[in-house]
Amino acid sequence: MDFDLTEEQRLLKESVDRTIEDAYGDFEKRKTYQAESAGWSTELWTKYAELGVLGLPFAEADGGFGGGPVETMIVMEAIGRGLVVEPYLSTVVLGGGFLRLGGTPAQRETYIPQIAEGSLRLAFAQTERQARYDLHDIATTARRDGDGFVLDGHKSVVLHGDSAELLVVSARTSGNRRDRDGISLFLVPADAEGVTRRGYATQDGQRAAEIELAGVRVGAESVVGELDRGLPLIERVVDIALAAVAAEAVGAMEALQVLTVDYLKTRKQFGVAIGSFQALQHRAADMLVALEQARSMAMYAAMMAEEPDAAQRRAALAAAKVQINDSARAVGQEAIQLHGGIAMTHEYKAGHYFKRLTMIQSLFGDTEHQLRLVAEAGGLIEAA
């Protein structure tokens, strides 16, 4: 199997890598972006739009550039290396994924060009306090009211939900709280009457929000996908997001491994660089092995992200997340230990990579949850 990038993909990688390096190469710049009112740089967001990455995964007919999972992998690896704080995952991968895969022609025509030009940001309001990682555990309700719906409920840890203009909200239109059927998706303007948001910074320097929905009225045209049959679409988009965060984790691990090796070469004890000690060389080698294992599974995740067979796709992405989590923990912990006390300071970059990798381990399901999904599927399923 050919894992080489095409000429167009190489050009994309060079362009994205250069843009992220210019913006985030100086770690102090990241702190400046976080200090902005949105918690990230609106100026950089405009640059991403000009570069074309905000419209990358969308069909050309919808105003995008027709990219696929490999192109998303390229962008997300660069985002991981740079510890980027802009809402690419929430807007393009998650919110945009629902429009791309489940949106009506009118919805795609209205919203996708706005995403591509950088004028519209989305957030996926899915997680609820009681649900843990089960995508079908939804207590938020949407009851019919004339030709529309009224939404009530609470959503937690909505990624970049405090700065999004449009929310993709999952709600129960029929059935009981943990039923797999009866779930629907709605496009809800963030400034709609009855929507209350409380934004906050997360431990890894990103942004999230608690969102309250109290009697929020939306029209029938706001439904994304099939009414009462929203779960398969949710699972499909989350699988694509899992492949994206796998690539981001690889980018972060790669940068952290390079940072650690450079530190071992320059930090001296007893008059010599600590990298000359064989025991530390072995631990640095273990970091590299864990990184390459993660890279292999991230590539596998990208290959399987658009697999039409839901069972094969879910098992593959769950297995990939297990390896990503294991490698992220191994690389992160070794980096902190090999750096010593400096890694725990807020001013040094290593600790921030560790925080982001730790958050990624729980994003869309921790290791235990993903192992359960793999086991329920009977392991990885061979394609026919």
N, C-alpha and C positions, 0 to 999 in steps of 0.2 A: 504494500500500500504506500502511495506517495504522500509524504507528510510535508513536502516542500511547499512554500507559499508561491502563488502565482506572481507575475510581475506587478499586477495591480495591487495585490495584497502586500507585497514588499514596499511599494510606494506609500500605501496607506500607513504601514507600520513606521516607516521613516518619518512621515509627516506628523503622525500622532506622538511618537516618541520625542521628536524635537520640540513640539508644542508643549508637552507636559514637562519636559526637562527645563525649558525656558521659564515656565511658570512656577515650577515647584523645586527646581534644583537647589535654590537657596531656601532652606527650611524655614527661615524667618518669614518668608512670603506667605507660607501656609497660615501662620498665626495672624497675619494681616487680613487674609481672606476670611478667616473664622470670626474676626472682630467686626465684619460688616453686618449690617442689619439682618440680612437673610442667613448669615452664618456661612456664606460662601461668596465667590466673586461673580457678580453679574457681568462684569467686563469679560472674564474668561468664558462665561457661558455664551456670550456673543461670538467670541473667537471660535468656539467649538461649532457653532452654527455655520460660520463662514468656512470652516474646514470641511463641513459636510458630515461630521460624525453624528449630529443629532438626527439627521434623516437617514442614516446608514441602513438600518434594517428594513425600512419600508419599501414597498414596491414603487417602481418609477411612476406607474399610473396613479399612485396616491400622493405623489410629490416627494418621494424618497429616492434612494440610490440603489435599491435592490441588493443590498448586502445580506449575508447569511450569518450563521453561528460562528464561522471562522473569523469573519470581520469583527463581530462583536467580541470574540476572544482577544483579538489583537488590541482593541481599544481598552478592554477591561484589564489586560495585563499592564498596559501603560498606566492606567488609573491606579492599580495596586502599587506599582513601583513608585509613583509620585505621591501616594497617600492623598489622592484628590478628594476634595470635599464637596464638589458640585454634584447636583442630583441626577446624574446620568442613569444610575440603576433604577431609581424610582420613576423617572419620567420616560426614558426611552425604552428600557427593557421591560419594566412592569406595566406602567400605564399605557405606553405605546404598544406593548404586546397584546393587550386586550383589544385595542382598536384595530390592530393589524390582523388579528386572528378571529375576532368576534364582532367587530364593528359593522354597522350597516354602511352601504355606499355613502349615504348622507353624512354619517358620523365621520367616516374616513376623510371625505372631502372637506369637511369643516375643520377637523382638529389636526390631522397629520401635517398639513403644510405649516400650521402654527408651531407644532413641535419642531419641525425641521428648521424653521427660521429662528427658533429660540424665544418666541413670544408667549409660549404656553408651557406650563409645567404641571405634571400630574403626580398623584400619589395613590397607592393602592391601600385602601382602608379595609383590612381583612382581620387582623389579629384581635382576639378578644381574651379577656383575663382568664376565663375558665377553660380556654381551648387548648392550651399548651401548643403543640405543633399540628394538631389535627385540622386540616383545611375544611372539613365538613362540620365542625363544631361551631355553629353560628346561632347566636341568640338574637341578634339585631333583626328586627322585623320590617317588612314592607307590606302594608295592607292596601288593597285597592280602594280608591276614592274617586269616583266618577271615571274619567278617562285617564287617570294617573295613579300615583301611589303616594303613601305617607310613610316615611321612614323614622324609626325610633330605635335607639341603641347606643352603645359605646364601643369605640375602637381604640386599641392601645398600640403604642410604639409604631405609629404610622410613619414610615421612612420619609423624611422631608415633607411631612404633612403640614408643617407650619407655613411653608412658602409656596405650596401648590395652589394653582388657580382652579384646578378641576380634580375631583376625587372619583376614583373607581371604587364603589362601595358594594361589598357583598352583604346580602340580607336574605332573610328567610321569607318566602312568599307562601309557603305551605309546609305542612309536616311538623315534626318535633325537632328539638335543638340539634340532635346528632344524626338526623336522617341525611342520607347522601342525596336524595332528591329534595326538591322544594327550595333550592338555593338559586337566587337570581343576582345579576350584577347591574348596577345603575351608575350613570354619570351624574355626579352631583356638584354643582358649582360651590366652591369653598366659601363663597360669601352668601350662600342661600340662607334665607330666614330659617332659624332653628339649628344652624350649624355653629358649634362652639369649639374652638381649638386652643389647646395649651401647648405651645412649643417648648422644647428644651434641647440642650446639648447632650449627646450620649458620650459614654466613656471613651470612645475612639475618635472623638472630635467631629462626628457627623451630627445630623439633626433629626429629630423625630417629634411626634406630637400625639397627645391624647385628644380624641375627637368625639364630641357628644352630638348625637342626632336626636332632636326633640321636635317631632311633628314636622319633619322636612318634606315638603311637597315637591314631587317631580312629575314630569309628563311621561306618557307611554313611550315617547321617542327617546327617552333617556336609557331605556333597557339595552344592555350590551349582551349579545348572544341570545340564547334561547331561554325563555321564561321557565323557571322551575328546573332548568337543566344547566345551571351555571358551573357546577363542580368540575366536570371534565375540562372546561375552558380554564378554570382556576388552576387545576393541576397541570395543564399544558403550559401555561404561562410561568408558573412557579418552576417547572422543570427547566425552562429556558433561562430563568433567573438563576437557578442552581449552576448551570453551565457558566453563566456570566461571573458569578462570585467565585467559582472554582478558578477561573482565569485571573480574577483580581487577586486571589490568595497566592497564586503562583508568582505574580508580579511582585507582591509584597515580600514573599519568602525569598525570592531571588535578590531583591535589594537588601534585605536583612542579612542574607548569607554573605554577600559581597562586603557589606559594612563590617560584619564580624571578622572576616578574614583580614581586611585592611587593618582593623584594630589589633589583631594578633601580630601583625607584621610591625606595628609601630610602638605598641605598649611594651615597656621594658621592666624587667625585674632581675635582680642580681646581675645587672649590667648587660643583659641580652634580651632580645625580643621574645615575648612569651610564646610566639608562634614557633619557636625552635624546640619547644618541649613536645616530645612525641605524643604524650597523652592528650594534649590539646589539639594536635594535628589530627588524631583519630576522631575526636569529637567534631572538629570542623568537617572531616570527611563524612561523618554520619549526617551532618546537616545537608551536605550536597546530595547524598543518597536519598534522603527524605524529600528534598526539593525535586529531584528528577522523577521520583515515584509520583509526586503530585502533578508534575508537568504531564506525564503520560496519561494520568486519569483525567486531567483537564482537557487534553486533546480528545480522549474518548468521549467525555461529556459533550464537547462541541459537535462531535460526529453524531451523537445520539439525540441531541436536543430537538431536532425536527423529525424524529422517528414517528411515523403515523400510528404504529401499534403502541397503544397506551401502556400496556403491561411491560413490554420490552423497554420502553423509554423510562418509565418510573423506576424499574429495577436498576437500570444502567445509571441513572442520575443519582439514585440513592447510594449505590456502591461507590460512585465517584466522590460523593460528599463524605463518605466514611474515610476514604484515603486522604482527601483534602484536610479533613479535621485532624487526622492522626499526624500528618506531616506538619500542619500548621502548629500543632502543640509541640512537636519535637523540635522544629526549627526555632520557634519562639522561645521556648524554655532554654535551649542550648545557647541561643544568642544572649539572653539575659545573664546566664551564669558565666559565660565566657567574657562578657564585658565587665561584670562585677557591678559595683555601686553606681557607676556613671550611667548605666542603662536605665536606672530607676529615676533619673532626673527628668524634669519636664522639658528642659532645654535640649536634650539629646534625642536624636531621631529614633534610636533603637526601641525605646519604650513605647513609642507611638505605633510602630509597626506591630509590636507585640499586642497592644490593645486592639488594633484593627483585626489582626488574625484571631484573637480571642472572640471578638464579636462575630466574625464570620463563622466560627465553629457552631454558634447557636442559631445563625440566620437560616430560616426555612427548615429548621430541624437539626437537633444535635446528633451526635454519633449514635446514641442509643436508639433514637427515633428512626434514623436512617437504616440502621441494622435491622430493626423490626420490619421495615418496608421490604428490605432485601429478602429476609427470611419468609415473609408472607408470600413473596413472589416465587419462592422456591429457588432463590439464587438468580444469578444472571441468566437470562433466557437467550438461547442461540437463535439468531435470525434464520428463517426458513430458506 
